[in-house]
Structure formats: C-alpha cells, structure tokens
C-alpha cells in the first residue's frame, strides 16, 4: 500500500492544483516578474476558482507578453479588443483594463520602492509569517496585514487589490505560509 500524501485540502481536485500547491504555493518568492505575474493572476481570479486561472496560466502569459509591464502599459484599444476576443484568458473588460492600470502602478511603485519584492517583504521584516493552522476553516480570508497592504496598493493606483485578493497573494508568494500543520509541503518550506 502506498503512503498517502496529505496536502492542504484545496489542492486535491486537479493535477494543476496539486502541482501548484506542491511546487509554488507558500514558497517565499522574490522573483520580480513572478511577483508581478501573481499579483495580476490573483486579480484575474476574483469571483472565479483558482483552478480556472491555473488552467489558463500559459494563455495569460502569452496574451500579456509574459507579464512584461513595460509592454503592457503600451496596450492600446486594438490590443484590448484582441484580449477581449481571446478565449484562452478571462475576457472581462474591467479585469483587462486593471492589468494595464496595474502595470503602470507597478512601474511607479518600482521607481519609488526599488522593487515589488522590496516593497512587499518589508511589511514582514523580510521573514515569512508562518501560521500554525490545523484545519482549513481556521485560515482567514483577510488579515490586518492584507488590509494595510491593500489600502496602500489602492492608494498607489492598483485595481483588483482588495484585502481578500491581497491575502491570497501573500499566501501564494510565501509571504504568509498557510500550509496546514499536516501538509506534506509545510516542513519543506518552513525548515
């Protein structure tokens, strides 16, 4: 009989979810492009399941020029129309426009803060918050930290950056480690 691998319950439905959970979610992330990508994808996920976003992630990368903010800020009406017609991504005009706004806000943040990495990790003194949840029902959907970062990002012009989205982003990028105590990945990233 095989040893059963215990994961966080949300990651048990699809192969994409299992792979994402096991190899990305909750691992401290410092890669600038990936931090920007994840911020965009978390905003795209609003009102949808993360599984949908994972299935479309490669399509998002192609459609949004590999999340290059320098290219995204130059998107014109023709490009927006092209994105609205692309069945491989989320075709919501507000979300598409938010990607463009967020690229602009990101470049401004980068100029004032040095990088998104510096900006985010300073909120936690460059050390991940490691929670000790036993049940998925204990994990909050937002916290004072996500409220604070969300408020600041919105002030800087970011869209689809509400506290719940930002908390999910903090989890995804490993700024907050919310792997359950029983999860097979937890010990690999918590030390």
C-alpha positions in Angstrom: 0.0 0.0 0.0 1.3 3.4 -1.0 1.9 6.1 1.6 -0.8 8.7 1.3 0.4 12.2 0.6 -1.5 14.7 2.7 -1.9 18.1 1.2 -3.9 21.2 2.0 -7.5 20.1 1.1 -8.0 22.8 -1.6 -5.2 21.2 -3.7 -6.7 17.8 -4.1 -9.0 18.3 -7.1 -6.8 18.6 -10.1 -3.3 17.8 -11.2 -2.7 21.5 -11.8 -3.7 22.3 -8.3 -1.5 19.5 -6.8 1.5 20.6 -8.8 1.0 24.3 -8.0 0.5 23.5 -4.3 3.5 21.2 -4.1 5.9 23.4 -6.0 4.8 27.0 -5.7 2.2 28.0 -3.2 3.5 29.3 0.0 7.2 29.2 -1.0 8.9 32.6 -0.4 9.0 34.3 -3.8 11.5 37.1 -4.6 11.5 36.9 -8.5 10.2 40.3 -9.6 8.5 39.2 -12.8 6.8 36.3 -11.0 5.6 38.6 -8.1 4.0 40.9 -10.7 2.5 37.9 -12.6 1.0 36.5 -9.4 -0.5 39.9 -8.5 -2.1 40.0 -11.9 -3.4 36.4 -11.7 -4.8 36.9 -8.2 -6.8 39.8 -9.6 -8.0 37.8 -12.6 -9.2 35.1 -10.1 -11.6 37.4 -8.4 -15.0 35.7 -8.4 -13.6 32.6 -10.0 -11.9 29.4 -8.9 -8.1 29.3 -8.8 -8.3 26.1 -10.8 -9.6 28.1 -13.8 -6.6 30.5 -13.5 -4.1 27.7 -13.3 -5.6 26.0 -16.5 -5.3 29.3 -18.3 -1.9 30.5 -16.9 0.1 29.8 -20.0 -2.6 31.5 -22.1 -2.3 34.6 -19.8 1.5 34.6 -20.2 1.2 34.6 -24.0 -1.7 37.1 -24.1 0.0 39.5 -21.7 3.6 39.4 -23.2 4.9 37.2 -20.4 3.7 39.8 -17.9 6.2 42.4 -19.1 4.9 45.7 -17.5 6.9 47.8 -20.0 4.9 46.2 -22.9 1.5 46.1 -21.0 1.5 49.9 -20.3 1.6 50.5 -24.0 -1.5 48.4 -24.8 -3.9 50.4 -27.0 -7.6 49.9 -27.9 -6.6 47.4 -30.7 -4.7 45.2 -28.1 -7.6 45.5 -25.6 -10.0 44.3 -28.3 -7.7 41.4 -29.1 -7.6 40.4 -25.4 -11.4 40.6 -25.2 -11.6 38.2 -28.1 -9.1 35.7 -26.7 -11.0 32.6 -25.3 -7.8 31.5 -23.5 -8.0 34.2 -20.9 -10.6 35.9 -18.7 -12.4 38.2 -21.1 -13.6 40.8 -18.7 -13.0 44.4 -19.8 -12.6 45.6 -16.2 -10.0 43.0 -15.5 -8.2 43.6 -18.7 -8.1 47.4 -18.0 -6.9 46.6 -14.5 -3.9 44.7 -15.9 -2.9 47.8 -17.8 -3.5 50.1 -14.8 -1.6 47.7 -12.5 1.4 47.6 -14.9 1.5 51.4 -14.7 1.1 51.4 -10.9 3.8 48.7 -10.7 6.3 50.7 -12.7 5.6 53.7 -10.4 6.0 51.6 -7.3 9.2 50.1 -8.6 10.6 53.6 -9.2 9.7 54.7 -5.6 10.4 51.5 -3.7 13.2 49.8 -5.8 11.1 46.7 -6.5 7.9 45.0 -5.7 10.0 42.5 -3.8 11.4 45.1 -1.5 8.0 46.7 -1.1 6.2 43.6 -0.1 8.8 41.9 2.1 9.4 45.0 4.2 5.9 44.6 5.6 7.1 41.3 7.3 10.7 42.4 8.1 11.8 40.0 5.2 10.7 36.9 7.1 7.6 34.9 6.1 4.7 34.7 8.6 4.4 31.1 9.4 0.9 30.2 10.7 0.0 27.0 12.5 -3.4 26.1 11.3 -4.8 22.6 11.9 -8.0 23.0 9.8 -8.6 24.9 6.6 -11.6 26.5 8.3 -9.1 28.3 10.6 -7.4 30.2 7.7 -8.7 33.8 7.4 -9.7 35.3 4.1 -8.0 38.6 5.1 -6.0 40.0 7.9 -4.8 43.4 9.2 -1.7 42.9 7.1 -3.7 42.3 3.9 -5.9 45.3 4.8 -2.9 47.5 5.2 -1.2 46.4 2.0 -4.4 46.5 0.1 -5.1 50.1 1.2 -1.6 51.2 0.2 -1.7 49.5 -3.2 -5.1 51.0 -4.0 -3.7 54.4 -3.0 -0.9 53.8 -5.5 -3.4 53.1 -8.3 -3.7 49.3 -8.2 -7.0 47.7 -9.2 -8.4 44.4 -8.1 -6.3 44.7 -5.0 -8.9 44.3 -2.2 -7.8 42.7 1.1 -9.1 39.2 0.3 -7.2 39.2 -3.1 -4.1 40.5 -1.3 -4.3 37.9 1.4 -4.5 35.2 -1.3 -1.5 36.8 -3.0 0.5 36.9 0.3 -0.2 33.1 0.7 0.7 32.4 -2.9 4.0 34.2 -2.7 5.1 32.7 0.6 5.0 36.0 2.5 2.4 34.1 4.6 2.8 30.3 5.0 -0.7 28.9 5.4 0.1 25.3 4.7 -1.8 23.3 7.3 0.2 21.6 10.0 -0.5 18.2 8.5 0.5 19.2 4.9 3.4 17.4 3.3 4.9 20.6 1.9 4.9 22.5 5.1 8.1 21.1 6.5 9.9 21.6 3.2 9.4 25.3 3.3 9.2 26.0 7.0 12.5 24.4 7.9 
